[in-house]
Amino acid sequence: MTHKSHYPGCQTEMIQEIAEDFRDHPVVTVIPFCEPMIMQGDHAGISETSFMLYLERDLVDMTRMGEANYQDHGWTDTNSPEKATCAKGEDDVNQVITYLKNEIKKSFNKL
């Protein structure tokens, strides 16, 4: 499996190309994954912060956000980490698990 969680889009294209290069390989199966393939992603915004609130809440320090972060990460009112919730993180994690489970099943069906 290849995974990348950050951007830009050229990285998403790269892992998809790598998977395509191995599509007919007799032994190796590459399952590409990154958030933009299945959901609206962001860097340290609502999506990734929600993931962490669900997975490891104690590692999230919401006091470290400031105006510079908005400029650096391109956050807006709709994707800012202040809108992150544990419930959204759980939903997003379940989307990832469902996607990966289906991709793994597909790869086994090819055997």
Legacy VTK file of the C-alpha trace (Angstrom):
# vtk DataFile Version 3.0
C-alpha trace
ASCII
DATASET POLYDATA
POINTS 111 float
0.000 0.000 0.000
1.209 3.488 -0.746
-0.116 6.280 1.428
0.344 9.959 1.599
-1.771 12.346 3.553
-0.452 15.703 2.513
-0.689 17.699 -0.605
-0.224 18.882 -3.408
-2.274 16.904 -5.885
0.833 15.837 -7.803
1.633 13.510 -4.899
-1.793 11.889 -5.220
-1.178 11.405 -8.932
2.259 9.959 -8.190
0.967 7.215 -5.883
-1.789 6.375 -8.356
0.831 6.055 -11.104
2.942 3.793 -8.890
-0.087 1.569 -8.281
-0.766 1.461 -12.014
2.863 0.463 -12.699
2.368 -2.573 -10.439
-1.184 -3.404 -11.607
-0.148 -6.556 -13.468
2.706 -7.564 -11.163
2.423 -11.266 -10.268
3.422 -10.848 -6.609
3.151 -7.206 -5.519
-0.167 -5.405 -5.085
-0.058 -1.666 -4.525
-3.149 -0.014 -3.079
-2.852 3.760 -3.327
-4.495 5.875 -0.652
-4.710 9.497 0.364
-7.619 11.452 1.770
-8.437 13.420 -1.418
-9.241 10.134 -3.167
-12.270 9.572 -0.935
-13.010 12.798 0.974
-12.238 16.479 1.242
-8.838 16.607 2.914
-6.721 19.359 4.382
-3.436 19.953 6.155
-3.975 20.265 9.904
-7.476 21.643 9.303
-10.895 20.204 10.100
-10.185 16.820 8.515
-6.814 15.921 10.023
-7.693 17.524 13.382
-10.919 15.515 13.525
-8.933 12.350 12.766
-6.654 13.054 15.700
-9.473 14.069 18.066
-10.956 10.635 17.424
-7.740 8.608 17.390
-5.601 10.316 20.050
-7.343 13.327 21.592
-4.506 14.019 24.061
-2.131 14.854 21.199
-4.335 17.719 19.949
-3.463 21.162 21.341
-6.147 23.513 20.052
-4.447 26.483 21.747
-1.614 26.448 19.182
-3.744 27.758 16.321
-3.286 31.336 15.253
-3.583 33.713 12.324
-0.247 32.547 10.883
-1.638 29.008 10.672
-4.543 30.237 8.572
-2.132 31.802 6.116
0.331 28.886 6.101
-2.282 26.152 5.679
-4.922 27.929 3.618
-7.660 27.385 6.170
-11.018 29.083 5.693
-14.124 29.282 7.841
-15.273 25.951 6.418
-12.093 23.886 6.901
-10.497 25.418 9.990
-9.499 23.054 12.789
-11.794 24.887 15.215
-14.661 23.105 13.425
-13.096 19.675 14.058
-15.020 17.136 16.132
-14.419 13.655 17.418
-17.616 12.533 15.650
-16.343 13.808 12.282
-13.048 12.030 12.957
-14.853 8.774 13.645
-16.913 9.129 10.449
-13.787 9.912 8.410
-11.830 6.997 9.915
-14.737 4.693 9.060
-14.667 5.985 5.459
-10.945 5.190 5.267
-11.444 1.714 6.737
-14.300 0.973 4.325
-12.271 2.172 1.341
-9.192 0.145 2.290
-11.238 -2.957 3.134
-12.919 -2.819 -0.278
-9.602 -2.264 -2.078
-8.013 -5.194 -0.232
-10.968 -7.435 -1.134
-10.635 -6.395 -4.781
-6.934 -7.257 -4.747
-7.641 -10.725 -3.308
-10.322 -11.316 -5.930
-7.647 -10.876 -8.613
-5.645 -13.821 -7.250
LINES 1 112
111 0 1 2 3 4 5 6 7 8 9 10 11 12 13 14 15 16 17 18 19 20 21 22 23 24 25 26 27 28 29 30 31 32 33 34 35 36 37 38 39 40 41 42 43 44 45 46 47 48 49 50 51 52 53 54 55 56 57 58 59 60 61 62 63 64 65 66 67 68 69 70 71 72 73 74 75 76 77 78 79 80 81 82 83 84 85 86 87 88 89 90 91 92 93 94 95 96 97 98 99 100 101 102 103 104 105 106 107 108 109 110
